[in-house]
């Protein structure tokens, strides 16, 4: 699965990496389709089921588009490649869009894939932890600083405690092994549709502090991004793309079993049809965006919170963060 990096974004030209697969219409007039290059945020996973369902159902072709889907070799590539126009659209995260704009990268959100946060503070129920205060004096694992620090600070503050009373431990991205081996008592940055499933498949019961319930403004977990020049020069093409994604989400919600089959088939990887992917998809299903209309308040509130937490030096003008291409 993907992981929200929260590392400094390096501005500059980067070399396109990853694999690309082009879906071409098997109908008359295929040559007239408009090409569009689209990069995932990471390797195919259940977050992407609606995208593969849209491919399988022919929604992009019906929108007059010939999609070349690329899988990045590095999690930082999608945002950087979109920023310099090496890909037309990429999947990314609302927090990363705000961080990128704060650093001067001309990227913005044009649509939605996952409409609510998935990241959490996670622990084993057997640990006896029931509220954030119970973390005082305990070890909390993390992968990267920045948002994780800010989220822990907010969650603890909401329960009248302080992050200063935690023992923060860098466990890299081995969040699940660190938790199951009791190297740490909780982890920050674990996803409710990924690590939770992995742990439950090990027979353990999971507890979570969901940040939006502890004072962290809700945010869009996965968004579709493009750079400012592409938005200005190709609005009609991007609009058709976003509409096709919306149709893919609607199909996934209405026909989840068939959408999952499309995901396995169109990703050309039978190994995706395993117990983990099936359970992770079911855990993700409630969080797919129900609309492509982005709320200014959602962007503004989270933007202001990041600035207040010193994750970014100052708020970014909200009109630089997103563009609604569909009603």
C-alpha positions in Angstrom: 0.0 0.0 0.0 0.9 3.6 -0.3 2.3 5.7 2.5 1.9 9.4 3.0 5.5 10.6 3.0 5.5 14.1 4.3 9.1 14.6 3.1 10.3 17.9 1.6 9.3 18.2 -2.0 12.2 18.9 -4.3 11.4 21.3 -7.2 13.0 20.3 -10.4 12.7 18.1 -13.5 12.6 14.4 -12.7 12.9 11.5 -15.0 9.6 9.6 -15.6 9.7 6.2 -14.0 7.4 3.3 -13.5 5.4 1.2 -15.9 2.7 2.5 -18.3 -0.2 0.6 -19.7 -2.4 2.1 -22.4 -6.1 1.2 -22.7 -7.2 1.9 -26.2 -10.7 1.6 -27.5 -11.5 -1.5 -29.5 -14.0 0.5 -31.6 -14.1 2.5 -34.7 -12.7 6.0 -34.2 -10.2 4.9 -31.6 -7.5 7.0 -33.3 -9.5 10.1 -32.5 -9.4 9.6 -28.7 -7.5 12.2 -26.7 -4.4 10.8 -25.0 -4.0 11.4 -21.3 -1.3 10.1 -19.0 -2.3 9.2 -15.5 -0.1 8.0 -12.6 -1.2 6.2 -9.5 0.1 7.3 -6.1 1.7 3.9 -5.5 1.4 0.3 -6.8 -2.2 -1.0 -7.5 -4.2 -1.5 -4.3 -7.8 -1.5 -3.2 -7.9 2.3 -3.1 -7.7 2.2 -6.9 -10.6 -0.2 -7.5 -12.9 2.6 -9.0 -10.1 3.6 -11.4 -9.7 0.1 -12.7 -13.5 -0.3 -12.8 -13.7 2.8 -14.9 -11.2 1.3 -17.3 -13.0 -2.0 -17.4 -16.4 -0.5 -18.0 -15.0 1.7 -20.8 -15.9 5.0 -19.1 -12.6 6.7 -20.2 -13.1 5.6 -23.8 -16.7 6.8 -23.7 -15.4 10.1 -22.5 -13.2 10.3 -25.6 -9.9 9.5 -23.7 -7.1 7.1 -24.3 -5.6 6.5 -20.9 -2.0 5.6 -20.3 -1.9 4.5 -16.6 1.5 4.5 -15.0 2.7 3.0 -11.7 5.4 5.0 -10.0 8.7 3.5 -8.9 8.9 6.0 -6.0 6.1 7.4 -3.9 7.4 11.0 -4.5 7.2 10.7 -8.3 3.5 11.3 -8.9 3.4 14.8 -7.4 6.7 15.9 -8.9 5.9 14.5 -12.4 2.5 16.2 -12.3 4.1 19.5 -11.2 6.4 19.5 -14.2 3.8 18.2 -16.7 5.4 14.8 -17.3 2.1 13.2 -16.4 -1.3 14.9 -17.0 -3.0 13.7 -13.8 -1.8 11.8 -10.7 -3.4 10.4 -7.6 -2.1 12.2 -4.4 -3.2 13.4 -1.0 -4.8 16.7 0.2 -2.0 17.3 2.8 0.7 16.8 0.2 -1.0 19.2 -2.2 -1.0 21.9 0.5 2.6 21.2 1.4 3.6 21.3 -2.2 1.9 24.7 -2.8 3.5 26.0 0.3 6.9 25.1 -1.3 6.0 26.7 -4.7 4.9 23.7 -6.8 2.1 24.6 -9.2 -0.2 21.6 -8.5 -3.8 21.5 -7.4 -6.6 19.0 -6.9 -9.1 18.6 -9.7 -11.1 15.7 -8.3 -11.6 13.1 -5.6 -11.0 9.4 -5.1 -11.1 8.8 -1.3 -13.2 11.5 0.4 -12.3 11.0 4.1 -9.1 10.4 6.2 -7.9 6.9 6.4 -4.8 7.5 8.6 -5.1 6.9 12.4 -3.3 6.3 15.7 -3.6 2.6 16.1 -3.1 0.2 19.0 -3.9 -3.3 20.1 -7.0 -3.6 22.3 -5.1 -6.0 24.5 -2.8 -3.2 25.5 -5.5 -1.6 27.7 -5.4 1.7 25.8 -8.8 3.2 25.6 -8.2 7.0 25.3 -5.3 9.2 24.2 -4.4 9.8 27.9 -3.6 6.1 28.2 -0.6 6.7 25.9 1.2 8.9 28.4 4.5 7.3 29.2 4.2 4.8 26.4 6.1 4.2 23.2 4.5 5.4 20.0 5.9 4.3 16.6 6.1 6.6 13.6 7.5 6.4 10.1 8.1 10.1 9.2 7.8 13.4 11.0 5.7 16.4 10.1 2.0 15.5 9.9 2.5 12.6 12.3 3.9 14.9 14.9 1.1 17.4 14.4 -1.6 14.7 14.5 -0.3 13.2 17.7 0.0 16.6 19.3 -3.7 17.3 18.4 -5.0 13.9 19.5 -3.2 14.1 22.9 -4.3 17.8 23.4 -7.9 16.8 22.8 -7.8 14.5 25.8 -6.0 17.0 28.1 -2.6 15.4 27.7 0.6 16.3 26.0 2.7 14.7 23.2 5.7 15.7 25.3 4.8 12.8 27.6 5.1 10.2 24.9 8.2 8.2 23.9 8.2 8.6 20.1 10.1 5.8 18.3 11.0 5.8 14.6 10.1 2.3 13.3 10.2 3.2 9.6 7.3 1.7 7.7 7.3 -1.5 9.8 4.3 -0.3 11.7 2.6 -3.6 12.0 5.6 -5.7 13.1 6.5 -3.0 15.6 3.1 -3.2 17.1 2.6 -6.9 17.0 6.1 -7.5 18.6 5.3 -4.9 21.3 8.3 -2.8 20.4 5.8 0.1 20.6 2.4 0.4 22.3 0.8 2.4 19.4 1.6 3.7 15.9 0.7 6.9 14.2 0.1 6.9 10.5 -1.5 3.5 10.3 -4.4 3.2 7.9 -7.8 1.9 8.9 -8.2 0.0 5.6 -4.6 -1.4 5.5 -2.8 -2.0 8.8 -6.0 -2.6 10.6 -6.8 -5.4 8.2 -3.3 -6.8 8.4 -3.4 -6.9 12.2 -6.9 -8.4 12.4 -5.8 -11.2 10.0 -3.2 -12.0 12.7 -6.0 -12.6 15.1 -5.6 -9.4 17.1 -8.3 -6.8 17.9 -7.4 -3.3 16.9 -8.2 0.1 18.5 -7.9 3.4 16.7 -8.0 7.1 17.4 -9.4 8.6 14.2 -7.9 12.1 13.9 -11.0 13.8 12.7 -12.7 12.8 15.9 -9.9 14.4 18.0 -9.7 17.9 16.6 -7.8 17.3 13.3 -9.9 18.9 10.5 -11.2 16.3 8.1 -9.4 16.1 4.8 -9.6 14.3 1.5 -7.3 11.3 1.7 -6.8 10.8 -2.0 -7.3 13.4 -4.7 -6.6 13.8 -8.4 -4.0 16.4 -9.2 -2.8 18.3 -12.2 -0.5 21.3 -12.6 -1.8 24.8 -13.2 -0.8 24.9 -16.8 -2.7 21.7 -17.7 -5.8 22.9 -15.8 -5.7 26.2 -17.7 -5.0 24.6 -21.1 -7.0 21.4 -21.0 -10.1 22.0 -18.8 -12.5 20.1 -21.0 -10.2 17.0 -21.2 -9.7 17.0 -17.5 -13.4 17.5 -16.9 -14.2 14.4 -18.9 -11.5 12.5 -17.0 -12.9 13.5 -13.6 -16.4 12.6 -14.7 -15.2 9.1 -15.8 -13.6 8.6 -12.4 -16.9 9.6 -10.7 -18.7 7.0 -12.8 -16.1 4.4 -11.7 -16.8 5.2 -8.1 -20.5 5.0 -8.6 -20.1 1.7 -10.3 -17.9 0.4 -7.5 -20.5 1.4 -4.9 -23.4 -0.2 -6.9 -21.5 -3.4 -8.0 -18.6 -3.9 -5.6 -17.9 -7.5 -6.4 -17.8 -6.8 -10.2 -15.6 -3.7 -9.6 -13.1 -5.8 -7.6 -13.0 -8.3 -10.4 -12.3 -5.5 -12.9 -9.5 -4.3 -10.6 -7.8 -7.7 -10.6 -8.3 -8.2 -14.3 -7.3 -4.7 -15.5 -4.2 -4.6 -13.2 -3.1 -7.8 -14.8 -2.2 -9.3 -11.5 -4.1 -12.4 -10.2 -2.2 -12.2 -6.9 -4.4 -9.2 -6.0 -7.3 -11.6 -5.6 -6.2 -12.6 -2.2 -7.8 -12.4 1.3 -6.0 -9.2 2.2 -7.0 -7.3 -0.9 -10.6 -8.5 -0.6 -10.9 -7.4 3.1 -9.0 -4.2 2.5 -11.4 -3.3 -0.3 -14.4 -3.9 1.9 -12.8 -1.7 4.5 -12.2 1.1 1.9 -15.6 0.9 0.3 -17.4 3.4 2.7 -14.7 6.0 2.1 -14.8 6.5 -1.6 -15.8 10.1 -2.6 -19.6 10.4 -3.1 -19.2 13.6 -5.2 -16.5 15.3 -7.3 -17.5 18.7 -5.8 -14.7 19.7 -3.5 -15.6 21.9 -0.5 -13.7 25.1 0.0 -14.2 24.8 3.8 -12.5 21.3 3.8 -9.4 22.7 2.1 -9.4 25.9 4.2 -9.8 24.3 7.6 -7.1 21.8 7.0 -4.8 24.4 5.5 -5.2 26.7 8.5 -4.6 23.8 10.9 -1.4 22.8 9.1 -0.2 26.4 9.5 -1.2 26.6 13.1 0.8 23.3 13.7 3.8 24.8 11.9 3.8 22.0 9.3 3.7 24.8 6.7 5.0 28.4 7.4 1.7 30.1 6.6 -1.7 29.2 5.0 -1.8 28.9 1.3 -4.5 30.9 -0.6 -7.3 28.4 -0.9 -7.9 29.2 -4.6 -4.5 27.7 -5.4 -5.3 24.4 -3.8 -8.2 23.0 -5.9 -10.4 23.5 -8.9 -13.9 22.1 -9.3 -14.2 20.9 -12.9 -17.6 19.3 -12.4 -20.8 20.5 -10.7 
